[in-house]
Amino acid sequence: MSAPDVFAPAVLGPVRLRNRTVKAATFEGRTPHGQVTDELIDYHLAPARGGVGLTTVAYLAVAPEGRTHAEVIVVGPGTASGLARLAEAVHETGAGIAGQVGHAGPVANGRSNGVRALSSSRMPSPLSLQMIRSATERDLTRVTRAYVSSARTLVQAGFDVLELHMAHSYLISSFLAPGLNKRRDRWGGPLENRARLARQVARAVREEVGDEAAVTAKVSLSDGFRGGVTTSVGLELAGLLESDGHLDALQLSGGSSLMNPMYLFRGDAPVEEFAAAMPLAVRLGMKTPVGRSFMKTYPFEEAYFREKALGFRERLTMPLMLLGGINRLDTMEQAMADGFEFVAMGRALLREPGLVDRLAAQRGSQGPSPSGVCIHCNRCMPTIYAEGGTHCPEVPA
């Protein structure tokens, strides 16, 4: 059986997409008041007009304390009309739209949000310099209901796909990581307990939306820090999620926004630029040896998560999205040959929003596989906090 064509129409759960390319969720920095703006719409129109099958809005919080910081959109009645306007604009290009739905947990800046962050267990926050409180049973019931309410709002707004965030040390991920989850109740200990929140949220969201939208999850191949989700834990979690049958696909990611972000990004670590963009207390902390170790350096290579992801492909039958350093046509075609159903791209599309259309047009030409032009300097990362929002510094303003 031949591999599917990455540029041909594809089905994701109940949703039909024009191709198998996904613009991954990368925070846009274009919602200064927590509302959809024209700038946010333009940000997603660029890759949508450039050929992607699905563009993903990041990051959409289910609760005020679940924002990474105060400017993040909280899904609800006050933001629904703007989200509908965004979805309509994307649909006019022929692309689908996904919303990355989540609760930031310990990655939330409680001082910015004006409400203490939550985690699986009590811990100090390097972002707010406050103590993060341990989530109670009441909190977890409330958060699960908030996922359901957010899912309903997004479906009514016209979103095609709901991506549940279960990675990067966000709230669900903090329960999965044994080094962060010190609980001795039914939410801690063996993975069956630590995975309870992930499975509960996936089930509740699916029961709410049925086949009105595709439901996927972003999960970790490896968190990249001692005490985080390992590849074996990630595989076991993925097996549980598959057996539950509530998800249409998994997007395979890695790293920790709290403990080791460069494990996800690879390439150059822009320590000075990142420190300059942060609040004074964090900036000073990043100049210490401990702070500098936060921005580790990992050499970039094309499709750097492929080897770990192949282990998931061998174990699972459900659709999988390959993410991590995908820039070239031959990489995309290899992913299809490997059995992955979709490819997700972030920085490459930030550098060149029309990359998908260009690669499709150049396929079959003589010479080496056409490639994107992202140089993986990662200087786009600090622009999250800059005026004008996330952008590639290599692209002239």
Disulfide bonds with the S-S distance in Angstrom:
none
